[in-house]
Amino acid sequence: MALFRKKASAAAAEPADLESVMKKYDRESNTRIWEGKPKLVVTLVLAAFSVFCIYVTLWATWLEEIRLTSFVALIVLLGYLVFPARKGVQRVNHMPWYDIVLMVLGTASFLYFTFNAMTIIQQGSRFATYQIVIGIIGILTLAEVCRRSVGLPILIVAAGFVLYALIAGLANPTIGGRLNYLVRYLFYTKEGVFSTPINTCSKFIVVFIIFGAFLERTGIADFFIQAANVLVGRFSGGPAKVAVVASALEGMVSGSSVANTVGSGSITIPLMKKTGYSPEFAAAAEASASTGGQIMPPIMGAAAFLMADIIQVPYSNLIVRAILPAVLYFAGIFIAVHLEAKKMGLRGIPKEQLPKVRNLIGKVYLLIPLVLLIYLVSSSTNTIQTAAAIAIIAAIVVSLFNKDNRLTPKRFLEALAAGGQGTVAVAAACGIAGIISGVITATGLANLLINGIVALAGGQVIIALFLTMVCCIILGMGVPTTANYCIMAATCAPILVRMGVPVIAAHFFVFYFGIVADLTPPVALAAYAGSAIAQSNPMKTALTSTKLAIGAFIVPYVFALNPVMLLENLQSPFQLVQIAITSLLGIFGVSAALEGYVMQKMNWIQRILAAAGGLMLIDPGLATDAVGVALLAVVVVWQLLSSKRRNKPAQA
């Protein structure tokens, strides 16, 4: 435990205020300040919402329209209750009159649909003017909740699609007719707000968010950091390797890049700086590793649940397919921080400062909820919702054995409230993502994009993959992964499918590159959050993060060109072993070229050969693999001989 006392003091000494960092880079952290009785009321409302979601998910047999509209109505209610109109200093226990008006109007709009669902379903396309007005109010108030909790970029994208529909995308000759049709389509059918994203959120995502809130309060994050210290802390550049391993472990229970970066980065970044890493590298290592949380099974990001629903693959099947790409991603970051440590001659954490293994073994029981969840999801004997609910109960029981993190009635209520609050931003983003995908469907825009990019690619899959990657990164700048995936799943994934890429590989491809946007300049929120903690240059940190996360740019091409990595068309275990080894070697080659070091500093010829060898290993062909391995072998032998000559004692 000595290490934790030292880490805590190091973190406390940092000039960065973690709360202000979160508020700056994570919209969900900009909340109203409630104190005293108002705080208790808001906490109870949020907790009641979590209980409502669990009940509806597990036991209610309501009509789908009633379930979805009531869910979104509560999201709008809580959105205005929790999130203020703008950042900055908030008055305690204050909610402006206009927020109350918007909250009432927005909630009432969705509840109108809830209590008149059967009538609305049966009335066909005959809608009165007041119903169109209600639909407009509902959409706009939901959009405002999304702006407050998620940010403006996703609304800019949505507004662009809606304007396209109103100006050119729909066939109705009058603007009034187009507006009438679009509101009916987006608000009163299951093709817009109430389409797959919000349906998946209300059925699956919300229960896992609540599970994450409870698991977090068991103290498992500290356990993961201790475990990472025991595993890799003593090696060269130990703190950076601890950041990578700890973030990979934490990624199993959290899908937020910024929250992961700030949470574990408050401990690991000061330690990395103290060890000798530059502030930019320290922040980048934590940001790139934390961003990988969204691709690390079993929970991954919220978009993974959407993917399972869209491509009709069981979630248990999906997380198994995601394991190897995720391991390769983190392996790439680990290789990069190792080479950087060797290049700088950095040492590990002294043995006396590392946690004791016996203390760590005494806390292994904290893993029970996570292991139980993995087992229940993988066994397919229960629904995903039931598995998450059982895991929540396990987390509560496990906490009783940890005196430092025992779930008292107060902390139990806080966990429920945190789960409810965490759902608001995800649900709001899912609602707006539904609007975007609804417009794409209503206007036939997807076919136009597909035909255009297929023609531009000229039958070359690699060109289509590159164009899709660019689209994902651009749209992902400031747009939540969930929304980004919805857009790409409706537009770019079908392009790749038409080019011959298997469905699951196409969807994983757009999923990965939507996540990479959190690291890619100019809008690299995770990197900027890490930069604020490290007091480093934000743009240099973002560029370094992109370099460290090079695996995220390589792995998707590997499984798109050879879906065996995703266990698709797997004919023998040898195939899987071959692609895992060659992919790892490819990542090593590119990482070494970017770092400019293997056993000693590389000259420009060696860097070119290493990069070429690594890139050759992306192509799944045996010939390219052989050439890539040969090029890397040349570099390693060259480095080995040069190192021996340099270290050979001079002759007398």
HELIX and SHEET records of a PDB file:
HELIX    1   1 ALA A    2  ALA A   13  1                                  12    
HELIX    2   2 LEU A   18  TYR A   25  1                                   8    
HELIX    3   3 ARG A   27  SER A   29  5                                   3    
HELIX    4   4 GLY A   36  LEU A   58  1                                  23    
HELIX    5   5 GLU A   64  VAL A   82  1                                  19    
HELIX    6   6 TRP A   97  PHE A  115  1                                  19    
HELIX    7   7 ALA A  117  GLN A  122  1                                   6    
HELIX    8   8 THR A  129  SER A  149  1                                  21    
HELIX    9   9 PRO A  153  TYR A  164  1                                  12    
HELIX   10  10 ALA A  165  GLY A  169  3                                   5    
HELIX   11  11 ILE A  175  PHE A  187  1                                  13    
HELIX   12  12 THR A  196  THR A  200  1                                   5    
HELIX   13  13 CYS A  201  ILE A  205  3                                   5    
HELIX   14  14 VAL A  206  GLU A  216  1                                  11    
HELIX   15  15 ILE A  220  VAL A  232  1                                  13    
HELIX   16  16 GLY A  238  GLU A  250  1                                  13    
HELIX   17  17 SER A  257  THR A  275  1                                  19    
HELIX   18  18 PRO A  279  THR A  291  1                                  13    
HELIX   19  19 GLY A  292  ILE A  295  5                                   4    
HELIX   20  20 ALA A  302  ILE A  310  1                                   9    
HELIX   21  21 TYR A  315  MET A  344  1                                  30    
HELIX   22  22 LYS A  351  GLN A  353  5                                   3    
HELIX   23  23 VAL A  357  ILE A  361  1                                   5    
HELIX   24  24 VAL A  364  LEU A  367  5                                   4    
HELIX   25  25 ILE A  368  SER A  379  1                                  12    
HELIX   26  26 ILE A  384  SER A  399  1                                  16    
HELIX   27  27 PRO A  409  THR A  443  1                                  35    
HELIX   28  28 LEU A  445  ALA A  457  1                                  13    
HELIX   29  29 VAL A  461  GLY A  476  1                                  16    
HELIX   30  30 THR A  481  ALA A  490  1                                  10    
HELIX   31  31 CYS A  492  ARG A  498  1                                   7    
HELIX   32  32 VAL A  503  VAL A  516  1                                  14    
HELIX   33  33 LEU A  525  ALA A  534  1                                  10    
HELIX   34  34 PRO A  538  LEU A  548  1                                  11    
HELIX   35  35 ILE A  550  LEU A  561  1                                  12    
HELIX   36  36 PRO A  563  LEU A  566  5                                   4    
HELIX   37  37 PRO A  573  GLU A  595  1                                  23    
HELIX   38  38 TRP A  604  MET A  616  1                                  13    
HELIX   39  39 LEU A  622  ASN A  647  1                                  26    
END                                                                             
